[in-house]
């Protein structure tokens, strides 16, 4: 880099430090210490990524979780065109090959071992995207290959903020304006050039300021830089820009409203007769009649009093050796009970209703969130270090991903589970038959996915007899 360019970068840095502008997010709200906010957000996003890679959630749930979290914590502007919209269009263009896409994404969003590995990941996703883009009649409705660099570098920065800079279009335009950017022919070459240029800028600023300079410092430096509207003719019309800006910063792009992806429905819970075909014992031999009636509640023609469902669920958990505390049902929304296991300092906030449709249609998510947070605080004061949330219904007709994500990202819940009432009875039968300690049963139960059906309980416990 020539001396004039170095001088320009130092001037931009000094102007940024001297301006002392307040910082706002894309909604105009004052933000205190964006870097700390990002570090906190990264811990949540890592969990979402881990759950996807470990196949605890589907690719659809992964996309929805990112969408919901980033809309509430829009610290990288991922919800705009080159992030969330690209992801949306990637899924919509691969309905018939969704498993192949999921496997590809698990590979490319993982942190690269080194730059060579990063280029390989970019090349793989760009090639995959090009195969869709080049044959599309309406290219506005398919994923844009030029988004790949930003999209992947976002995930890599979540893994390691000090290592991986995000390929923002606004930064590229700023670099182009002062004459230090050279357009490349492919996304991997663009990121290669961007990465090394970013490192060079960090060294220049480190020498000038006599302190370490981070990727985020470089990004922040160009918030207040007024660059002209020079746009790469090969780039999409709507650019990705750093999310936070000061008064002098370029106006953030208008928020793109991402079309919601409807998640595929989970299979209804199988009738008891069908499930009994794969177990080697009669569950009724191990259940008292008081709790066994939950099987009848799962039948469409059930004649039992609906009011008996909740206390019967609580009784089943009591039979599992949990300590049960029934909560008052008053003016505000309260879950049905607390399920505690002092030996492991573990507790679950448990809610239950026979009809899952009625539960989700009548539950005020915000009120439930407040109740959960209050109970989490109380339980932690009592010494319970791990607190989860369980919902028990006779069946679940859909994945309810928005509810799951809302509760997960807005409360201190460590584990969330949907249990069918039949699955609960199979769990109890296996515990009694095989004399399983509650600590061991919990360990195996929480290893299952969010939705626990009779079949998933059988698969976990029958094979270990």
C-alpha positions as CSV (number, residue, x, y, z in Angstrom):
1,X,0.0,0.0,0.0
2,X,1.4,3.4,-0.9
3,X,2.0,6.2,1.6
4,X,-0.9,8.3,0.4
5,X,-3.4,5.5,1.1
6,X,-1.8,4.9,4.5
7,X,-2.2,8.6,5.3
8,X,-5.9,8.5,4.2
9,X,-6.6,5.5,6.5
10,X,-5.0,7.2,9.5
11,X,-7.0,10.4,8.8
12,X,-10.2,8.4,8.7
13,X,-9.2,6.7,12.0
14,X,-8.4,10.0,13.7
15,X,-11.6,11.6,12.5
16,X,-13.6,8.6,13.8
17,X,-12.0,8.9,17.2
18,X,-12.4,12.6,17.4
19,X,-16.0,12.7,16.2
20,X,-17.3,11.1,19.4
21,X,-20.7,10.4,17.8
22,X,-23.3,8.5,19.6
23,X,-24.1,5.1,18.1
24,X,-27.6,3.9,17.2
25,X,-28.9,0.7,15.8
26,X,-31.1,0.4,12.6
27,X,-34.2,1.3,14.6
28,X,-32.6,4.5,15.9
29,X,-32.2,3.2,19.5
30,X,-29.1,4.3,21.4
31,X,-26.6,1.4,21.8
32,X,-24.2,1.2,24.7
33,X,-21.0,-0.6,23.7
34,X,-21.7,-2.5,20.6
35,X,-18.8,-4.8,21.0
36,X,-20.0,-6.1,24.4
37,X,-23.5,-6.6,22.9
38,X,-22.0,-8.6,20.1
39,X,-20.0,-10.8,22.5
40,X,-23.2,-11.6,24.4
41,X,-25.1,-12.3,21.2
42,X,-22.4,-14.6,19.9
43,X,-22.9,-17.0,22.8
44,X,-26.5,-17.5,21.8
45,X,-25.8,-17.8,18.0
46,X,-23.1,-20.4,18.8
47,X,-25.8,-22.5,20.5
48,X,-28.1,-22.2,17.4
49,X,-25.2,-23.3,15.2
50,X,-24.2,-26.1,17.4
51,X,-27.8,-27.4,17.6
52,X,-28.0,-27.4,13.8
53,X,-24.7,-29.1,13.3
54,X,-25.6,-31.7,15.9
55,X,-28.9,-32.3,14.2
56,X,-30.9,-31.2,17.3
57,X,-32.8,-28.9,15.0
58,X,-33.6,-29.0,11.3
59,X,-32.3,-26.6,8.7
60,X,-35.7,-25.0,8.7
61,X,-35.6,-24.5,12.5
62,X,-32.0,-23.2,12.1
63,X,-33.0,-20.6,9.6
64,X,-36.0,-19.6,11.7
65,X,-33.9,-19.3,14.9
66,X,-31.4,-17.1,13.2
67,X,-34.2,-14.9,11.7
68,X,-35.9,-14.4,15.0
69,X,-32.8,-13.8,17.0
70,X,-31.2,-11.3,14.5
71,X,-34.4,-9.4,14.2
72,X,-34.4,-8.8,18.0
73,X,-30.6,-8.4,18.1
74,X,-29.7,-6.8,14.7
75,X,-26.0,-6.3,15.5
76,X,-24.5,-7.4,12.1
77,X,-27.5,-6.6,9.8
78,X,-27.8,-10.2,8.9
79,X,-31.5,-9.8,8.4
80,X,-30.9,-7.9,5.2
81,X,-30.5,-9.2,1.6
82,X,-27.1,-10.8,1.7
83,X,-27.8,-12.6,4.9
84,X,-31.3,-13.8,5.8
85,X,-32.8,-13.3,2.4
86,X,-30.0,-15.2,0.8
87,X,-30.6,-18.0,3.3
88,X,-34.4,-17.9,2.6
89,X,-33.9,-18.1,-1.2
90,X,-31.3,-20.9,-0.8
91,X,-33.9,-23.0,1.0
92,X,-36.7,-22.2,-1.3
93,X,-34.6,-23.2,-4.3
94,X,-33.6,-26.5,-2.8
95,X,-36.9,-28.0,-1.6
96,X,-36.1,-31.3,-3.4
97,X,-32.5,-31.5,-2.2
98,X,-32.9,-30.1,1.3
99,X,-30.8,-32.8,2.9
100,X,-27.9,-32.2,0.6
101,X,-28.1,-28.5,1.3
102,X,-28.1,-29.1,5.1
103,X,-25.0,-31.2,4.9
104,X,-23.2,-28.6,2.8
105,X,-24.1,-25.8,5.2
106,X,-23.0,-27.8,8.2
107,X,-19.6,-28.0,6.6
108,X,-19.2,-24.4,5.3
109,X,-20.5,-22.5,8.3
110,X,-18.1,-24.3,10.6
111,X,-14.9,-22.2,11.4
112,X,-12.2,-22.8,8.8
113,X,-9.0,-24.3,9.9
114,X,-7.0,-21.7,8.0
115,X,-7.4,-19.3,5.0
116,X,-7.0,-22.1,2.5
117,X,-9.9,-23.9,4.1
118,X,-11.9,-20.7,4.1
119,X,-11.4,-20.3,0.4
120,X,-12.5,-23.9,-0.2
121,X,-15.7,-23.4,1.8
122,X,-16.5,-20.2,-0.2
123,X,-15.8,-21.9,-3.4
124,X,-18.1,-24.8,-2.5
125,X,-21.1,-22.6,-1.6
126,X,-20.5,-20.2,-4.5
127,X,-20.5,-23.2,-6.9
128,X,-23.7,-24.5,-5.4
129,X,-25.3,-21.1,-5.6
130,X,-24.1,-20.5,-9.2
131,X,-25.8,-23.7,-10.3
132,X,-29.1,-22.2,-9.2
133,X,-28.5,-18.6,-10.3
134,X,-27.2,-19.1,-13.8
135,X,-30.2,-21.2,-15.0
136,X,-32.9,-19.1,-13.2
137,X,-35.4,-17.2,-15.3
138,X,-36.1,-14.6,-12.6
139,X,-32.8,-14.0,-10.9
140,X,-34.5,-11.9,-8.2
141,X,-36.1,-15.0,-6.7
142,X,-33.0,-17.1,-6.3
143,X,-29.9,-16.8,-4.1
144,X,-27.3,-14.3,-5.4
145,X,-23.7,-15.8,-5.6
146,X,-22.2,-12.5,-4.6
147,X,-23.7,-12.9,-1.1
148,X,-21.6,-16.0,-0.3
149,X,-18.6,-14.1,1.1
150,X,-20.7,-12.0,3.5
151,X,-22.9,-14.9,4.5
152,X,-20.1,-17.3,5.4
153,X,-17.8,-14.7,7.0
154,X,-20.7,-13.8,9.4
155,X,-20.7,-17.3,10.8
156,X,-17.0,-17.5,10.9
157,X,-16.8,-14.3,12.9
158,X,-19.3,-15.7,15.4
159,X,-16.9,-18.6,15.9
160,X,-13.8,-16.4,16.2
161,X,-14.3,-12.5,16.1
162,X,-10.6,-11.8,16.3
163,X,-9.7,-14.0,13.3
164,X,-12.4,-13.5,10.7
165,X,-13.5,-10.1,9.4
166,X,-17.0,-9.9,7.7
167,X,-17.0,-9.0,4.1
168,X,-19.3,-6.0,4.2
169,X,-20.2,-4.3,1.0
170,X,-19.9,-0.9,2.8
171,X,-16.3,-1.6,3.8
172,X,-15.5,-2.7,0.2
173,X,-17.0,0.5,-1.1
174,X,-15.0,2.5,1.4
175,X,-11.8,0.8,0.4
176,X,-12.7,1.4,-3.2
177,X,-13.3,5.1,-2.6
178,X,-9.8,5.6,-1.3
179,X,-8.3,3.6,-4.1
180,X,-7.1,0.5,-2.2
181,X,-9.7,-2.0,-3.4
182,X,-9.3,-4.2,-6.5
183,X,-12.3,-6.3,-7.7
184,X,-11.7,-10.0,-8.1
185,X,-13.3,-12.5,-10.4
186,X,-14.6,-14.9,-7.7
187,X,-15.8,-14.8,-4.2
188,X,-12.9,-16.7,-2.7
189,X,-10.5,-14.2,-4.4
190,X,-12.5,-11.3,-3.1
191,X,-12.3,-12.6,0.5
192,X,-8.6,-13.4,0.1
193,X,-8.0,-9.8,-1.0
194,X,-10.3,-8.4,1.6
195,X,-8.8,-10.4,4.5
196,X,-5.2,-9.4,3.7
197,X,-6.2,-5.8,3.1
198,X,-8.0,-5.7,6.5
199,X,-4.9,-7.2,8.2
200,X,-2.7,-4.5,6.6
201,X,-5.1,-1.8,7.8
202,X,-5.0,-3.2,11.3
203,X,-1.2,-3.1,11.3
204,X,-1.1,0.5,10.0
205,X,-3.6,1.6,12.7
206,X,-1.8,-0.4,15.4
207,X,1.5,1.3,14.6
208,X,-0.2,4.7,14.5
209,X,-2.3,4.3,17.7
210,X,0.3,2.2,19.6
211,X,-2.5,-0.2,20.6
212,X,-4.0,-3.4,19.3
213,X,-6.7,-2.9,16.6
214,X,-9.4,-5.5,16.1
215,X,-11.6,-6.4,13.1
216,X,-14.4,-4.5,14.7
217,X,-12.2,-1.4,15.2
218,X,-11.6,-1.3,11.4
219,X,-15.3,-1.7,10.8
220,X,-16.2,1.0,13.2
221,X,-13.6,3.4,11.7
222,X,-15.5,3.4,8.4
223,X,-18.9,4.0,10.0
224,X,-18.3,7.8,9.7
225,X,-16.5,7.7,6.4
226,X,-18.5,9.4,3.6
227,X,-17.9,7.5,0.5
228,X,-19.5,8.2,-2.8
229,X,-22.1,5.9,-4.3
230,X,-19.6,3.8,-6.3
231,X,-21.2,0.4,-6.7
232,X,-19.8,-2.6,-8.3
233,X,-21.9,-3.2,-11.4
234,X,-21.8,-6.9,-10.6
235,X,-23.1,-6.4,-7.1
236,X,-26.8,-6.6,-6.0
237,X,-28.7,-3.4,-5.8
238,X,-29.3,-3.6,-2.1
239,X,-26.0,-3.8,-0.2
240,X,-25.0,-5.2,3.2
241,X,-23.7,-2.5,5.5
242,X,-22.5,-2.6,9.1
243,X,-25.5,-2.4,11.3
244,X,-24.5,0.5,13.6
245,X,-24.0,4.0,12.3
246,X,-23.5,7.5,13.7
247,X,-25.0,10.7,12.4
248,X,-22.4,10.9,9.7
249,X,-22.5,7.3,8.7
250,X,-24.0,6.0,5.4
251,X,-27.7,5.4,5.9
252,X,-28.4,1.8,6.7
253,X,-30.3,-0.2,4.1
254,X,-34.0,-0.5,4.4
255,X,-34.8,-3.6,6.4
256,X,-35.8,-6.5,4.2
257,X,-38.9,-8.3,5.5
258,X,-38.1,-12.0,5.2
259,X,-40.9,-14.2,4.1
260,X,-41.6,-16.7,6.8
261,X,-40.8,-20.3,6.0
262,X,-43.6,-22.7,7.2
263,X,-42.0,-25.6,8.9
264,X,-43.0,-29.1,7.9
265,X,-45.4,-30.6,10.4
266,X,-44.2,-33.2,12.7
267,X,-45.8,-36.6,12.4
268,X,-48.7,-37.1,14.9
269,X,-48.0,-39.4,17.8
270,X,-48.8,-43.0,16.8
271,X,-51.7,-44.7,18.6
272,X,-50.8,-46.9,21.5
273,X,-51.5,-50.1,19.6
274,X,-48.9,-49.2,16.9
275,X,-46.2,-48.3,19.4
276,X,-46.8,-51.5,21.4
277,X,-45.6,-53.5,18.4
278,X,-42.0,-52.5,19.0
279,X,-41.6,-53.0,22.7
280,X,-40.9,-56.3,24.5
281,X,-43.3,-55.9,27.4
282,X,-46.7,-54.7,28.4
283,X,-46.4,-51.2,29.8
284,X,-49.6,-51.6,31.8
285,X,-47.7,-54.1,34.0
286,X,-45.6,-51.2,35.4
287,X,-48.2,-48.4,35.6
288,X,-50.7,-47.7,38.3
289,X,-54.2,-47.1,36.9
290,X,-54.2,-43.5,38.2
291,X,-51.4,-42.6,35.7
292,X,-52.2,-45.2,33.0
293,X,-55.4,-43.3,32.1
294,X,-53.1,-40.8,30.3
295,X,-53.2,-43.3,27.4
296,X,-56.9,-42.8,27.1
297,X,-56.5,-39.0,27.0
298,X,-54.5,-39.4,23.8
299,X,-57.4,-41.1,22.0
300,X,-59.8,-38.9,19.9
301,X,-62.9,-40.4,21.6
302,X,-61.7,-39.9,25.2
303,X,-64.6,-39.6,27.6
304,X,-62.5,-38.6,30.7
305,X,-62.9,-35.3,32.4
306,X,-60.4,-33.0,30.8
307,X,-59.6,-31.4,34.2
308,X,-57.9,-34.7,35.2
309,X,-55.2,-34.4,32.6
310,X,-52.9,-31.9,34.3
311,X,-52.9,-33.5,37.8
312,X,-52.4,-36.9,36.2
313,X,-49.3,-35.6,34.4
314,X,-48.0,-34.2,37.7
315,X,-48.6,-37.6,39.3
316,X,-46.6,-39.3,36.6
317,X,-43.6,-37.0,37.3
318,X,-44.0,-37.8,41.0
319,X,-43.8,-41.5,40.2
320,X,-40.6,-40.8,38.4
321,X,-39.2,-39.6,41.8
322,X,-39.3,-35.8,41.1
323,X,-40.4,-33.4,43.8
324,X,-43.5,-31.7,42.5
325,X,-44.7,-28.1,43.4
326,X,-48.1,-27.2,41.9
327,X,-48.3,-23.5,41.1
328,X,-51.3,-21.3,41.8
329,X,-53.3,-20.6,38.6
330,X,-54.4,-17.0,39.1
331,X,-54.6,-13.7,37.3
332,X,-51.3,-13.9,35.5
333,X,-50.1,-16.8,33.3
334,X,-48.4,-19.4,35.5
335,X,-47.0,-22.8,34.3
336,X,-48.7,-25.8,36.0
337,X,-46.0,-26.9,38.3
338,X,-42.3,-27.1,39.2
339,X,-40.5,-30.5,38.8
340,X,-37.4,-30.6,41.0
341,X,-34.5,-33.1,41.5
342,X,-32.3,-31.8,44.4
343,X,-29.6,-34.5,44.0
344,X,-28.5,-32.9,40.7
345,X,-29.7,-29.3,41.5
346,X,-31.9,-29.6,38.4
347,X,-35.5,-28.4,37.9
348,X,-38.0,-28.1,35.1
349,X,-40.7,-25.6,34.8
350,X,-43.6,-27.7,33.6
351,X,-46.7,-26.7,31.7
352,X,-49.3,-29.0,30.5
353,X,-52.6,-29.2,28.6
354,X,-54.3,-32.0,26.8
355,X,-54.8,-30.1,23.5
356,X,-51.6,-28.5,22.2
357,X,-53.6,-26.5,19.7
358,X,-55.6,-24.9,22.5
359,X,-52.4,-24.3,24.5
360,X,-50.6,-22.4,21.8
361,X,-53.7,-20.5,20.8
362,X,-54.5,-19.2,24.3
363,X,-51.0,-18.8,25.8
364,X,-49.6,-15.3,26.0
365,X,-46.0,-15.8,25.1
366,X,-44.9,-12.6,26.8
367,X,-46.7,-13.3,30.0
368,X,-45.3,-16.9,30.0
369,X,-41.8,-15.5,29.5
370,X,-42.1,-13.2,32.5
371,X,-43.4,-16.1,34.6
372,X,-40.6,-18.4,33.5
373,X,-38.0,-15.7,34.3
374,X,-39.4,-15.2,37.7
375,X,-39.4,-19.0,38.5
376,X,-35.8,-19.3,37.1
377,X,-34.7,-16.6,39.5
378,X,-36.4,-18.2,42.4
379,X,-35.1,-21.7,41.6
380,X,-31.5,-20.4,41.2
381,X,-31.8,-18.7,44.6
382,X,-32.8,-22.1,46.0
383,X,-29.6,-23.6,44.5
384,X,-30.9,-25.2,41.3
385,X,-28.2,-24.6,38.7
386,X,-29.9,-26.1,35.7
387,X,-33.5,-25.1,34.8
388,X,-35.4,-26.4,31.8
389,X,-38.9,-26.0,30.4
390,X,-41.2,-28.9,29.6
391,X,-44.6,-28.9,27.9
392,X,-46.7,-32.1,28.1
393,X,-49.7,-32.5,25.7
394,X,-51.4,-35.6,24.3
395,X,-49.9,-34.8,20.9
396,X,-48.1,-32.0,19.0
397,X,-49.4,-31.3,15.5
398,X,-46.6,-29.0,14.4
399,X,-43.1,-27.9,15.4
400,X,-44.1,-24.6,17.0
401,X,-40.6,-23.2,16.2
402,X,-41.5,-19.6,16.9
403,X,-42.7,-20.4,20.4
404,X,-39.5,-22.5,21.0
405,X,-37.2,-19.8,19.8
406,X,-39.0,-17.0,21.7
407,X,-38.8,-18.8,25.0
408,X,-35.2,-20.1,24.4
409,X,-33.8,-16.7,23.5
410,X,-35.7,-14.6,26.0
411,X,-35.4,-16.6,29.1
412,X,-32.7,-18.4,31.1
413,X,-34.0,-21.8,30.2
414,X,-31.1,-24.4,29.6
415,X,-33.2,-27.1,27.9
416,X,-36.6,-27.1,26.3
417,X,-38.7,-30.3,25.7
418,X,-42.1,-31.1,24.3
419,X,-43.3,-34.5,25.7
420,X,-46.3,-36.3,24.6
421,X,-48.3,-37.8,27.5
422,X,-47.8,-41.3,26.0
423,X,-44.1,-40.7,25.9
424,X,-44.2,-39.8,29.6
425,X,-45.9,-43.1,30.4
426,X,-43.3,-45.1,28.4
427,X,-40.6,-43.2,30.3
428,X,-42.1,-44.2,33.6
429,X,-42.6,-47.8,32.6
430,X,-39.0,-48.2,31.5
431,X,-37.8,-46.5,34.8
432,X,-39.8,-48.9,36.9
433,X,-39.1,-52.1,34.8
434,X,-35.3,-51.5,34.5
435,X,-34.9,-49.8,38.0
436,X,-33.3,-46.8,36.4
437,X,-32.0,-44.1,38.7
438,X,-33.6,-40.7,38.1
439,X,-30.2,-39.1,37.5
440,X,-29.5,-41.6,34.7
441,X,-33.0,-41.3,33.3
442,X,-32.6,-37.4,33.1
443,X,-29.2,-37.7,31.4
444,X,-30.7,-39.9,28.7
445,X,-33.9,-37.9,28.4
446,X,-32.2,-34.5,27.8
447,X,-30.0,-36.1,25.1
448,X,-33.2,-36.5,23.0
449,X,-34.5,-33.8,20.6
450,X,-37.0,-31.2,21.6
451,X,-40.0,-33.3,20.6
452,X,-40.1,-36.5,22.7
453,X,-42.6,-39.1,21.3
454,X,-43.2,-42.7,22.5
455,X,-41.0,-43.9,19.6
456,X,-38.1,-41.8,20.7
457,X,-38.3,-43.1,24.3
458,X,-38.5,-46.7,23.0
459,X,-35.5,-46.2,20.7
460,X,-33.5,-44.8,23.6
461,X,-34.4,-47.3,26.3
462,X,-35.4,-50.5,24.6
463,X,-32.0,-50.9,22.9
464,X,-30.3,-50.7,26.3
465,X,-32.2,-53.5,28.0
